[in-house]
Amino acid sequence: MQRRTFIATAGLSLAFSLTASVAAWAENATLKIGFVGVTSGPAAAWGISNQRSMETRAAWLNELGGVQIGDTTYNIEIVAFDDQKDPKRAIAGMEKMAQDGIHYVVGPNVDDGAAAVRPVAEQNGIMYFPYAFPKELYTAPASNAILGMVANYQSGPAIYKHLMETKGVKKVAFVAANESDPLSQRDSGVEAAKALGLEVVSDSVTYQVDTTDFTPVLLPVIQSAPDLLVLSGVSPANAPQLIRSARELGYTGLISTETAQDAQVLQEGAGELANGFISVGGASTPELASDAMKEFVERYTAMFGEYNDESNTKVYALEYIIETLKANPAAIDNVEEFKKTMDTFEAANPFMVGDAKLTYVGTSSFGQKRQVSVPLVVNEFQNGAFQTLFVAKVD
């Protein structure tokens, strides 16, 4: 009888505790954070990784009771907009964020979209975190954009130098889609390669994004006999097709890109032919990952049934926004206050082991701190998964 009474009492206590927790959660204010990026089409993996990372972290923080900023506790709500990799839709998405009173937005994922939304962001007091590389977005007089990852002109030289030193690479060729983003990345890559003393044997071959037969595209490039074939700005959908075509043409050299990729897409599209493919990875490795990062991966996988290594980088933007707002609550609806805080901002990095810090960087590239500090992790694809090739840092 006593045991039954105890169980009943414990059950009531648990029910009361859960009810109280739900009630507290419901009483919290709401902080809306936007996402404007591509979640459909050939480049969808880039934006899907963004959105899912934000939703996973937001759900986790809300489950913990919300986020305290100043005297107010907030639940985080992610407001997402698929721009379909179309600059006009990106503008529409940013305008929607402005109409909803949102001051902090993650994305867009490509150069055209990030450049297109700049006037809307600046006119409406929005800080945005693009995954796009044009330096003019992050150099004065621009001040509202913060680069959310390592740029190709930062990762490219590091990859080329590593391959020169470890693989004896001397000749490099570039192939790019006939779009502004890949072409810009190609030009930056060519410049970096020449600065390192590499011989650029091909830098003018392009393809349309809807190409299905890459043999005629790649044949003249392969004939130039490069040690390294760089797929500039290649989308996750096109990468396996290009790799497969290059290998089937008999190319045995190295293949790389400065864009992040999806291991599952590579495996499904190119299989073992993609072994050795080098790309920029997420900002974490098994050696660097903290318990919080491991839990993030578990929660993400439980929510969506799969995980994208690129989310090791994409988890950071929301974290930077929240922690900077904690450091200066006046920035909650005033991005000028946010900017004032960036130069001296520092917070613990929950996703890395040791005493790693969240800080803003970019002075070397942009003349001002307009980039989140995340490790430069370079991966090599092997048998269906990414393996860490090397890790570097960006100032």
N, C-alpha and C positions, 0 to 999 in steps of 0.2 A: 504494500500500500504506500509506504514511504517512497519507494522507488518511482512509482507512478506519479506521485505528487511532485517529485523532483523533475521528472521528465516534462510534466505539464508546465511547471514553473519555468524551466529552461526554455521551453518552446515559446511561452508567452514573452520572455525576456528577449529572445532572438527576434521575434516578430515585432516587438516594440522598437528594438534597435534598428531593424531594417526600415520600419515605417518612419522613424525619426530621421534616418539617413536620407531616405527619399524626399521627405518633407524639406530637409535642409537644402538638398540639391535643387528642389523646385523653387525655393525662395531666392536662390542666387540670381544676380543680374546676368545678362547675356552679352558676351563679347563676340561679335561677328568678325571672322577673318575670311577674306575672299581668296578664291583661286580662279584665275583666268588662264586657260592653257588647252593644249590639244589632247583630247581623249578619244579621238576617232581617226581613222585613216592610217597610212603607213608609219607615222611618227607617234601613234597613240601611246605606245609604251612609256614615252617620256612623261606625258601629262598624267597618265593613269598612276604612275609611280608617285608623282607629286600629290595627287588628290587622296590616294589611299594612305599615304604616309601621314598626311594632315588629319584625316579622319580617324586613323588608328590612335595617334597621339592625343587628339582631342577627347576621344572616348575614354582613354586611359586617365587623363587628367580630371575629367568630369566624374569618373568613377571614384577618384580619390577625394572628391568633395569640391572640386573646382580650383580656380587659381586666384589667389589673393593679390590684388594690385592696389596699393594704398590701403584704404579702409574698406574696400569693396571686394567681395568674392564673386567671381564670374564663372559661369559655364561657358565653354568655348563652342561656338557653332561655326562650322565650315560652310560657306556659301560658294558653290562651284559653278563654273560656266565653261562649257566646251567651245573653244574658239575655232575648232576644226582646222587649225593651222592657217587661218585666213585673217589677215590684218584687219579687215573691215569688221569681222566678227569679234576680234580682240578688242577693238575700240568699243563696240556695243557692250561687250562684257564689262569693260572698265567703267563705262557710263552707268551700267546697272549697279555696280559696286558703289559708285558715287551717290546714286539715287537712294540706295539702301543705307547711306551714312557710314559706309565701311572705309576706314582709313589705312588698312594694312592688307595687302594683296600679294599672294605668291603667284609667280608667273609673269608674262607668258614664257613659253619654252623655246621660242625661235626668234631669230634676229628681227625679222620684219614685224612680227607682232609686238615685240618689246619696244621697238622704235615707234610704232604707230600709236601706242597708248600713252606715250610720254606726255603730250599736251594735256590729255584728260587727267592724268595723274597729278601733274603740276598745278593745273587750274582748280582741282578739287581737293587738294591737300591729302594725297594718297602716297604712301611709301609702298613701292612694289619691289619684289624680289625675282627678277627674271633669271632664266637659265639661257641667256643669250650673251654674245660676246662683243658686240661693237663697243669700242672704248669710249665713244662719245656719250654713251648712256651713263657712264660713271665718272667722267671727268667734268670739271667746272666749265661752263656754268650749270650743267646738269647736277642735281643733288638728290632726286627722289628715288632713284633706282639703286638697288644693292644686288650685286652679282651673287647668286646663290650657290655657285659651284666654282671649280677651277676652270679657267678659260683655256681654249685650245692653244693660244699663244703663250700660255704658261706650261701646259702639259706637253705640247708638241716638242719643244726643245729638250725637255727632260727625257722623253721617250727616245728621240733620235740619238741623243748623247749616250744614253744607256745602251742602245743597240750598236752604236759605233764602238763602244768600249768592250762590250761583251760578245757581240756577234760579228764584228768586223765589217759592219755595213759601210759601204762607200758610195753606192749609187741609189738614188731614190726616185720614184715616179709617183705622180699624184693623179687621182681620178675623182671627179666631183659631179654631183647632180647640177643641172643647169638652173639653179635657183640661187638667190642672193646669199643665203646662209652658208651652204656648202662652198660656194665660190669664194666667199670672204675667208672661210676657214682654209681653203686651199691656198689662197694668196699669202695668208699668215704663215702657213706651213712651209711654203716655198722659201719665203724670206728667212725663216728660222733655219731651214736646212742649209741654205747657202751661207748663212752666218757661221754655221758650225763647220763649214768646209766640205759638205757633202756635194756630190755631183748630181744635179737634177736632170734626169734624162728624159722626163716627160712631165709637162705641167699644163697642157691645153686640152686634154681629152675630157669631154663631158657627156652626160646622158640625161634623158628625160626621166622624171620620177616614175612614170608609168611604163618604163621599159620592161619587157619580159625576156628578151634575148640579149644578154650582155656580151656574147661572143664577139660581134663586130666592134663593140665599144672597146673591149679589153685587148683584142689581138695586137694592135699597134703598140700598146703600152707594154705588153709582155715581150714583144719583139725588141724593145729597147733594153731588155735584160737588167732590170733593177734588182738590187739586193733587197730593197724594201718597197712594197706597194702600199701607199697611203690612200685610204678611202675617206676623203675629206668630208666631214659633216654627214656621214652616211646614216640614213634612218635605220631603225631596227628591222624594218621589213625588207629593205634592199640589201642589207649587209650579207645575209646568207646566200642570196642569189649571185652577188658579185664574187664572193669567195668561191662558191661552187664553180662558176664559169672560169675563174682564173686557174683553179686547180685542174679542171678538165682540159684546159688549154696547155697544160704541162708546166705551169709556173710552180716552182718549188721554193721560192724565196719567202721572206717574211711579209706578213700583211698586218697593217695596223690602222687605227682610227683614233681621233681625239674625242669622239662622242661615246657616251655610255651605251651599252647594249643589253640585250635580254638573252640570258643563257638558254632559256627554253626555245625561243624563236631560232636561235643559232642551231641548236640541236635538231629541231624539226626541219629546218630548211637546208642545212648543209651537213649535219652529222659529223663524222670523223674528219671530213674535209675542212672543218672549221678549227681543228686542233692547231694550236699555236697562234691563233688570231689574238692580237693585242689591242686592248681598249682601255679607256679610263673607267675605273670601277667606282663603287660606293666608297664613302669616306670611312671605311672600317674594314678591319681584317680580324680573323679569329684572335690574333695576338693583341689587337687594340681594343676589341669589343668589351665593354663593361657588362655587368649583370643587367643593367637597364637596357642596353642595346640588345642583349639576348632576349630579354622579355619583350621588347618592341617587336623583334622578328617573330616571336611566338604569337603575339597578339595579332599582328598583321596577317600572318598565315591563317590563324583561326577565323579572322573576319572575312578573308577573301579567298581562301583555299589555295593560295600560292604566294610566293615571295619573289620580289625583284631586287637583285643586288644593288641596283641604283638607288633604292630607297635608303640605303645606308647614308647617302648624301642628302636625299630629299627630306629626311626627318628633321634636318637642322633649321630650315627657314622658320617654321612655326615656333621652335624653341627660342630662336634669336628674338623674334617679335615679342614673345611673352616675357622673356627675361629682361629685355630692354625696357619694356613697360613697367616691370616691377622696379627696376632701378630708378625710373622717373615716371611716377603715376600721372604727372601732368601731360604726358605724351599720349594718353589714352584717346584723346580726340584732337591732338595738336602735333602734327608731324615735325614742326619746327623744334619742339621740345625733344622729340626723338633724335633728331639730327645733332642737337647739342650734346646728347648723352653718348653718342657713338664713339667719339674720339677717346674717351676714358673708360668706356664700358668694359667690364670683365665679370664673368660669372663662371661657376663650375660647369664643366662639360660632363653631363650625365651619361653620355654614350661612349666615353673612352676611359680606359683604366688609368690609374695614376692621378696626377694633379693637372691634367689637361684643362684648358680654359676656353670659354667662348669669348672671342674678341673679334673686332672688325679689322680687316687688313685691306691691302690694295694700294697703299701709298706708292709702291714702286711702279705699278702699272698705270695708276690713274691720278696720282698726285693728291689723293684724298682717300680716306677710309670708306670705301663703298663696295666691300666684298666680305662675305662671311669667311671665317677661318675654318677650313676643313682640310684634313690631310689629302694630299694627292696620292691616290691609290691607283696603280696601274696593274691591270689583270691580264692573264693569258688564259685563253679558253682551252680546256682539255677534257675530252670525254664527257661532255654534257654539263660541265660546271666551270666556274672561274677559279683560277688559282692566282694568288698574289705574286706579281713579278717584282715590284719594288714599291716603296713608299717614300714620298718627298713632301716638302712643305713649301707654301707660297707666302711671300711677304705682302 
